[in-house]
Amino acid sequence: MTRSTVFAPFDIVEGDRKRGIVLLGDHARRDLPEDYGSLGLPAAEFERHIAYDIGVETVTRELAALLGVPAVLCNFSRLLIDPNRGEDDPTLIRQLYDGTVVPGNYPLATEERERRLDRFYRPYHDAIGAMVASVAQASGQAPFIFSVHSFTPVMQGIKRPWHVGILWDLDDRVARPLIDMLAADTSLIVGDNEPYDGALRGDTMFKHAIVNGFAHALIEIRQDLIADGKGALAWAERLAPIVDAIDRRADIHVVRQFGSRTGPL
């Protein structure tokens, strides 16, 4: 974890916007601005999945480089405020996460909640919106949005068997071929909406892809597979030709409204 008095809520990885692809890393980093200290937590908690998605920053940067496309990475820890939640989600700012109480989040005044939304959450989503609009303009077509996440091998004492999972709601244009191409490797256990359900109202995919009718998917890679640079690069190299092949499909860069299992858009 690093801190700075001048804290940027996001980082932009530049790439060829004419490709029509936007990569995202919602939980890429675990940093906190200086004025928040460590939220009252010991340093060891920032080594855990509760602070960030282990391995995601490296996978996303390597994948962006291999594909030659831009990415938007979130710089702040999900313990400060979770960018992959709706503003009204009760888990937006967690006070308890996988057995850890977060002292800096309890109690939390309404004013402090709004302050974190204004300083961190909304600027990150504004950056995504600007990137998506820029890619649409440069490519002259609907963007393909691909969000990279990772999950812990064990959660609340339960082992998770999947090596990778694909999360999606109703638009299967990316999810179905992605699952099929990954599953072609018989050494992989591929989850379909595992270990989480991809229908989450107000999350990043909902805000920037589903409501706009843009083809998209969220990938979850098991953290022990990408915890070091070698593993992260190997997964980026595995994903690059798959993402490139999906990007070339005829229906990927077309606006289509599929709706959401969470309710009306």
Phi, psi and chi 1 to 4 in degrees:
 res  aa     phi    psi   chi1   chi2   chi3   chi4
   1 MET       -  136.5 -178.8  177.9   65.3      -
   2 THR  -122.8  158.3   60.1      -      -      -
   3 ARG  -133.2  154.2  -59.6 -169.3 -171.7   93.7
   4 SER  -150.4  145.8  171.2      -      -      -
   5 THR   -70.0  -28.2   52.3      -      -      -
   6 VAL  -106.4  106.0  179.0      -      -      -
   7 PHE  -111.2  119.5 -170.7   88.1      -      -
   8 ALA   -92.5  124.0      -      -      -      -
   9 PRO   -70.4  -13.7   -2.3    9.2      -      -
  10 PHE  -148.4  164.3   59.4   86.4      -      -
  11 ASP  -131.5  139.2 -169.7   26.0      -      -
  12 ILE  -105.2  126.6  -59.0  -64.7      -      -
  13 VAL   -99.9  117.2  177.6      -      -      -
  14 GLU   -77.3  151.5  -72.9  -62.3  -16.1      -
  15 GLY  -166.4 -177.6      -      -      -      -
  16 ASP   -76.8  105.7 -176.6    0.9      -      -
  17 ARG   -72.1  -15.9  -57.3 -175.5 -173.3 -158.2
  18 LYS   -70.7  -15.6  -66.8 -179.9 -178.6  178.6
  19 ARG   -66.4  -25.1  -71.3  -70.4  -48.2  -86.7
  20 GLY    83.3   16.4      -      -      -      -
  21 ILE  -116.4  138.5  -59.0  174.5      -      -
  22 VAL  -123.8  123.6  177.8      -      -      -
  23 LEU   -98.1  143.9  -56.8 -178.9      -      -
  24 LEU  -129.8  147.2  -59.0  177.8      -      -
  25 GLY  -134.8   84.8      -      -      -      -
  26 ASP   -61.1  -39.3  -70.0  -32.9      -      -
  27 HIS  -116.7   38.2  -60.2  141.4      -      -
  28 ALA   -70.2  -30.1      -      -      -      -
  29 ARG  -129.6  166.9  -62.4 -179.0   64.4   88.1
  30 ARG  -122.8   19.3   53.4 -172.2  164.6  174.7
  31 ASP   -76.4  157.8  -62.3   -8.8      -      -
  32 LEU  -133.1  145.1  -66.1  173.1      -      -
  33 PRO   -67.3  154.3   21.3  -29.9      -      -
  34 GLU   -56.5  -36.8 -168.6  173.8   64.3      -
  35 ASP   -73.1   -5.9   50.5  -33.0      -      -
  36 TYR  -101.3   -1.0  -77.9   89.3      -      -
  37 GLY    54.9 -127.2      -      -      -      -
  38 SER  -116.8   19.8   63.6      -      -      -
  39 LEU    57.6   23.6  -66.7  172.4      -      -
  40 GLY    80.5   10.2      -      -      -      -
  41 LEU  -102.6  149.3  -67.3  168.6      -      -
  42 PRO   -69.8  156.1   22.1  -30.5      -      -
  43 ALA   -57.0  -32.3      -      -      -      -
  44 ALA   -60.3  -28.9      -      -      -      -
  45 GLU   -66.7  -23.4  -65.1  -68.7   -6.0      -
  46 PHE   -84.8    0.5  -71.4   87.3      -      -
  47 GLU   -90.7  -10.5  -58.6  -62.3  -38.4      -
  48 ARG   -93.7  166.6  -61.6 -178.8   60.3 -148.5
  49 HIS   -64.7  -18.5   70.5   96.0      -      -
  50 ILE   -67.7  -22.4   64.0  171.2      -      -
  51 ALA   -91.1  -30.2      -      -      -      -
  52 TYR  -167.5  173.3   73.2  123.9      -      -
  53 ASP   -92.7  103.0  -83.5    1.2      -      -
  54 ILE   -57.0  130.6  -64.8  164.5      -      -
  55 GLY    87.3  -13.4      -      -      -      -
  56 VAL   -68.9  -39.1  158.3      -      -      -
  57 GLU   -60.0  -46.3  179.8  176.9   11.1      -
  58 THR   -66.0  -45.0  -56.5      -      -      -
  59 VAL   -58.1  -45.8  171.3      -      -      -
  60 THR   -66.3  -43.9  -53.2      -      -      -
  61 ARG   -64.9  -42.0  -71.3 -174.8 -177.2  -83.0
  62 GLU   -66.9  -40.0  -65.5  -73.4    1.5      -
  63 LEU   -66.0  -40.7 -175.6   57.9      -      -
  64 ALA   -60.7  -41.7      -      -      -      -
  65 ALA   -66.8  -42.7      -      -      -      -
  66 LEU   -65.5  -38.3  -71.0  166.1      -      -
  67 LEU   -87.5  -19.8  -67.2  170.1      -      -
  68 GLY    71.8   36.2      -      -      -      -
  69 VAL  -123.5  162.3  -58.7      -      -      -
  70 PRO   -80.7  159.9   29.0  -34.4      -      -
  71 ALA  -142.8  153.3      -      -      -      -
  72 VAL  -119.6  122.6 -176.4      -      -      -
  73 LEU  -112.4  136.4  -57.7  177.4      -      -
  74 CYS   -82.0  131.5 -178.5      -      -      -
  75 ASN   -93.5  -17.5  -77.0  -15.0      -      -
  76 PHE   -99.3  151.3   52.6   86.7      -      -
  77 SER   -65.2  144.0  172.2      -      -      -
  78 ARG   -64.0  -16.2   66.7 -163.6  -57.3  173.2
  79 LEU   -71.5  -24.9  -68.8  173.8      -      -
  80 LEU   -74.2  -51.2 -177.3   69.2      -      -
  81 ILE  -167.7  138.4 -172.7  167.8      -      -
  82 ASP   -90.8  114.1 -165.8  -30.4      -      -
  83 PRO   -71.1  -15.1   28.1  -35.2      -      -
  84 ASN   -99.7   39.9 -166.4   37.5      -      -
  85 ARG  -137.4  154.6  -63.7  -68.2 -174.9  -87.4
  86 GLY   -71.1  157.8      -      -      -      -
  87 GLU   -62.7  -24.1  -69.1 -165.7   14.4      -
  88 ASP  -100.1    8.5   59.1   -9.1      -      -
  89 ASP   -73.5  133.5 -167.5  -60.1      -      -
  90 PRO   -65.6  -17.6   19.8  -31.2      -      -
  91 THR   -97.8   14.6   64.2      -      -      -
  92 LEU   -58.5  -46.1  179.1   69.7      -      -
  93 ILE  -126.8  105.3  -59.3  175.6      -      -
  94 ARG   -81.6  136.9  -69.1  179.8 -175.8 -101.4
  95 GLN   -98.8  -22.3  -62.0  173.2  -17.9      -
  96 LEU  -139.4  127.7  175.4   67.0      -      -
  97 TYR  -141.2  116.2 -164.5    1.1      -      -
  98 ASP    45.8   49.6 -164.3   19.5      -      -
  99 GLY    88.0   -4.7      -      -      -      -
 100 THR  -106.7  124.1  -65.6      -      -      -
 101 VAL   -82.2  134.2  174.6      -      -      -
 102 VAL  -103.3   98.1 -173.6      -      -      -
 103 PRO   -58.4  -36.4  -24.7   34.7      -      -
 104 GLY   -70.8   -7.4      -      -      -      -
 105 ASN  -109.1    5.2  -67.9  -12.6      -      -
 106 TYR  -143.5  124.2 -176.8   82.0      -      -
 107 PRO   -75.0  162.6   29.7  -35.1      -      -
 108 LEU  -124.5  114.8 -168.9   75.9      -      -
 109 ALA   -72.3  153.0      -      -      -      -
 110 THR   -57.6  -37.7  -58.7      -      -      -
 111 GLU   -64.9  -37.8  -65.7   78.0   10.9      -
 112 GLU   -70.3  -38.2  174.2   56.6   24.1      -
 113 ARG   -59.0  -46.3 -179.4 -177.8  178.9  -81.5
 114 GLU   -66.5  -35.7 -169.6   63.6   24.6      -
 115 ARG   -62.0  -43.0 -178.6  169.3  179.6 -102.1
 116 ARG   -68.7  -36.8  -65.1 -171.4 -163.7 -175.0
 117 LEU   -60.2  -45.2  -76.6  165.8      -      -
 118 ASP   -73.0  -36.5  -82.1  -17.9      -      -
 119 ARG   -84.2  -29.9  -76.2 -174.6   63.6 -171.0
 120 PHE  -126.3  -58.9  -49.2  109.3      -      -
 121 TYR   -61.4  -54.8  179.6  100.7      -      -
 122 ARG   -67.6  -39.8  -70.2  171.0 -177.2  146.8
 123 PRO   -60.2  -36.9  -27.5   36.4      -      -
 124 TYR   -63.8  -47.2  171.1   63.6      -      -
 125 HIS   -68.9  -31.4  -77.3  -75.0      -      -
 126 ASP   -63.3  -38.8  -73.0  -13.4      -      -
 127 ALA   -65.8  -39.4      -      -      -      -
 128 ILE   -63.2  -48.0  -65.5  174.9      -      -
 129 GLY   -58.0  -41.1      -      -      -      -
 130 ALA   -66.9  -39.7      -      -      -      -
 131 MET   -66.5  -45.1  177.8   61.9   76.8      -
 132 VAL   -59.7  -44.0  168.5      -      -      -
 133 ALA   -64.7  -39.8      -      -      -      -
 134 SER   -66.1  -41.6  174.9      -      -      -
 135 VAL   -66.7  -39.5  166.9      -      -      -
 136 ALA   -61.9  -42.5      -      -      -      -
 137 GLN   -68.0  -44.4 -177.5  176.6   26.4      -
 138 ALA   -68.0  -36.9      -      -      -      -
 139 SER   -89.5  -19.3   64.6      -      -      -
 140 GLY    71.1   22.8      -      -      -      -
 141 GLN  -153.3  170.4   55.4 -170.0   -4.0      -
 142 ALA   -66.4  133.7      -      -      -      -
 143 PRO   -73.4  157.0   -9.3   22.5      -      -
 144 PHE  -105.3  119.1  161.1   20.9      -      -
 145 ILE  -107.8  126.5  -56.8  176.1      -      -
 146 PHE  -128.4  116.7 -170.0   65.4      -      -
 147 SER  -107.8  130.5 -174.7      -      -      -
 148 VAL  -105.9  126.0 -177.8      -      -      -
 149 HIS  -134.7  172.1  -72.8 -111.8      -      -
 150 SER  -141.8  157.2   68.4      -      -      -
 151 PHE  -130.5  150.2   65.8   95.6      -      -
 152 THR   -74.3  141.7 -178.9      -      -      -
 153 PRO   -62.6  -25.9  -21.6   32.2      -      -
 154 VAL  -131.7  130.3  178.5      -      -      -
 155 MET  -131.5  121.5 -174.3   69.3  167.4      -
 156 GLN    53.6   41.1  -63.0  176.6  -18.1      -
 157 GLY    81.6   -0.1      -      -      -      -
 158 ILE  -105.4  124.2  -60.2  172.5      -      -
 159 LYS   -74.1  140.0  -69.2 -175.1  177.5 -179.7
 160 ARG  -107.7  120.7  -67.8  155.4  149.3 -177.9
 161 PRO   -80.9  -18.2   30.1  -35.3      -      -
 162 TRP   -71.3  142.4  -51.5  -80.9      -      -
 163 HIS   -83.2  -31.9  -61.5   99.1      -      -
 164 VAL  -153.9  147.7   60.3      -      -      -
 165 GLY  -133.4  148.8      -      -      -      -
 166 ILE  -114.3  124.8  -53.5  -56.7      -      -
 167 LEU  -106.0  134.3  -83.6   53.6      -      -
 168 TRP  -158.3  166.1   57.0  -69.6      -      -
 169 ASP  -107.1  -93.5 -167.8  -20.7      -      -
 170 LEU  -115.4  -21.7  -71.5  175.5      -      -
 171 ASP   -83.0  108.4 -176.1  -10.7      -      -
 172 ASP  -101.8   13.0   65.2   -8.9      -      -
 173 ARG   -60.4  -36.4  -73.5  177.4  -69.6  172.5
 174 VAL   -95.7  -43.4  176.2      -      -      -
 175 ALA   -59.7  -46.3      -      -      -      -
 176 ARG   -65.2  -51.7 -174.7   51.0   53.9 -158.0
 177 PRO   -65.6  -30.4   18.5  -29.6      -      -
 178 LEU   -65.5  -45.9 -177.9   55.9      -      -
 179 ILE   -61.1  -45.7  -69.6  169.0      -      -
 180 ASP   -62.9  -43.1  -69.7  -15.1      -      -
 181 MET   -70.3  -37.4  -77.6 -171.9  -99.1      -
 182 LEU   -67.8  -41.6  -74.1  167.9      -      -
 183 ALA   -68.8  -14.6      -      -      -      -
 184 ALA   -64.3  -22.3      -      -      -      -
 185 ASP   -85.7  105.2 -177.8  -18.2      -      -
 186 THR   -69.1   -8.0   56.6      -      -      -
 187 SER   -81.9   -9.9   69.5      -      -      -
 188 LEU  -100.8  139.8  -67.3  179.5      -      -
 189 ILE  -100.5  114.5  -60.1  173.0      -      -
 190 VAL  -107.3  125.4 -178.5      -      -      -
 191 GLY   -92.1  136.4      -      -      -      -
 192 ASP  -103.2  105.2 -176.6  -13.9      -      -
 193 ASN    57.3   40.7  -89.3  -38.6      -      -
 194 GLU  -132.0  144.3  -61.9  -74.1    0.2      -
 195 PRO   -85.9   10.3   33.1  -36.3      -      -
 196 TYR  -132.2  161.7  -50.7  106.0      -      -
 197 ASP   -87.6  133.5 -169.4  -31.4      -      -
 198 GLY   -78.8   -4.0      -      -      -      -
 199 ALA   -92.0   95.7      -      -      -      -
 200 LEU  -132.9  105.4 -178.0   59.5      -      -
 201 ARG   -62.2  130.4 -165.7  168.0 -168.6   85.9
 202 GLY    87.8   -3.9      -      -      -      -
 203 ASP   -75.5 -178.1   72.0   -8.0      -      -
 204 THR   -60.8  -44.2  -59.1      -      -      -
 205 MET   -65.7  -37.3  -68.1  -66.9   91.1      -
 206 PHE   -63.6  -48.4 -174.4   89.7      -      -
 207 LYS   -63.2  -45.0  -73.1  177.0 -173.9  -69.2
 208 HIS  -105.5  -18.0  -60.7  -74.5      -      -
 209 ALA  -117.4  -56.1      -      -      -      -
 210 ILE   -62.1  -49.5  -68.4  172.7      -      -
 211 VAL   -66.5  -24.5  -62.2      -      -      -
 212 ASN   -92.9   -8.9  -66.8  -42.2      -      -
 213 GLY    76.1   26.4      -      -      -      -
 214 PHE   -93.8  137.4  -63.8  153.9      -      -
 215 ALA   -62.9  140.9      -      -      -      -
 216 HIS  -164.6  167.5   63.2  -78.4      -      -
 217 ALA  -162.8  156.1      -      -      -      -
 218 LEU  -116.4  125.7 -173.2  155.2      -      -
 219 ILE  -104.5  136.8 -171.4  168.1      -      -
 220 GLU  -116.7  118.5  -69.8  -91.5    6.0      -
 221 ILE  -108.1  136.7  -52.7  167.8      -      -
 222 ARG   -65.8  133.2 -153.1  173.8   67.6 -160.1
 223 GLN   -64.9  -30.7  -71.7  167.4   -3.2      -
 224 ASP   -67.5  -17.7   57.5  -46.4      -      -
 225 LEU   -84.1  -18.2  -56.3  176.5      -      -
 226 ILE  -129.7   16.8   57.0  172.8      -      -
 227 ALA   -69.4  -23.5      -      -      -      -
 228 ASP  -115.7  168.5   59.9   26.0      -      -
 229 GLY   -61.1  -36.8      -      -      -      -
 230 LYS   -64.3  -46.2 -178.3  178.8  178.5 -179.5
 231 GLY   -66.1  -40.3      -      -      -      -
 232 ALA   -64.1  -43.1      -      -      -      -
 233 LEU   -64.6  -40.5  176.0   58.5      -      -
 234 ALA   -61.1  -39.7      -      -      -      -
 235 TRP   -72.2  -35.0  -92.2   89.9      -      -
 236 ALA   -63.3  -41.5      -      -      -      -
 237 GLU   -68.4  -32.3  -69.5  174.9  -21.9      -
 238 ARG   -68.2  -41.1 -178.8 -162.5  -59.6  -90.7
 239 LEU   -78.8  -31.3  -70.7  171.3      -      -
 240 ALA   -54.8  -52.0      -      -      -      -
 241 PRO   -67.4  -28.8   20.6  -31.0      -      -
 242 ILE   -69.7  -47.7  -66.9  174.4      -      -
 243 VAL   -62.7  -39.7  173.0      -      -      -
 244 ASP   -63.0  -42.0 -176.8   63.5      -      -
 245 ALA   -65.4  -41.6      -      -      -      -
 246 ILE   -65.6  -39.9  -67.5  171.7      -      -
 247 ASP   -57.9  -27.2  179.5   57.6      -      -
 248 ARG   -88.0   -3.5  -62.4  174.6 -172.9  -82.4
 249 ARG   -69.5  146.5  -67.5  169.0   66.2   97.7
 250 ALA   -63.4  -28.9      -      -      -      -
 251 ASP   -96.5    3.2   58.2  -16.0      -      -
 252 ILE   -76.7  -35.5  -66.7  -59.8      -      -
 253 HIS  -104.0   38.1  -66.6  -74.8      -      -
 254 VAL  -122.7  136.4  177.7      -      -      -
 255 VAL   -73.9  123.3  172.0      -      -      -
 256 ARG  -141.4  131.1  -70.1 -176.3   60.7 -170.0
 257 GLN   -94.1  117.9  -68.3  -70.5  -10.9      -
 258 PHE  -105.2  -15.4  -73.0   77.3      -      -
 259 GLY    79.6 -164.3      -      -      -      -
 260 SER  -146.9  145.9  171.1      -      -      -
 261 ARG   -69.0  -12.4  -71.6 -178.3  -82.1  125.6
 262 THR   -83.0   -8.8   66.1      -      -      -
 263 GLY   131.8 -177.2      -      -      -      -
 264 PRO   -60.6  145.8  -20.4   31.5      -      -
 265 LEU   -76.3      -  -59.8 -176.5      -      -
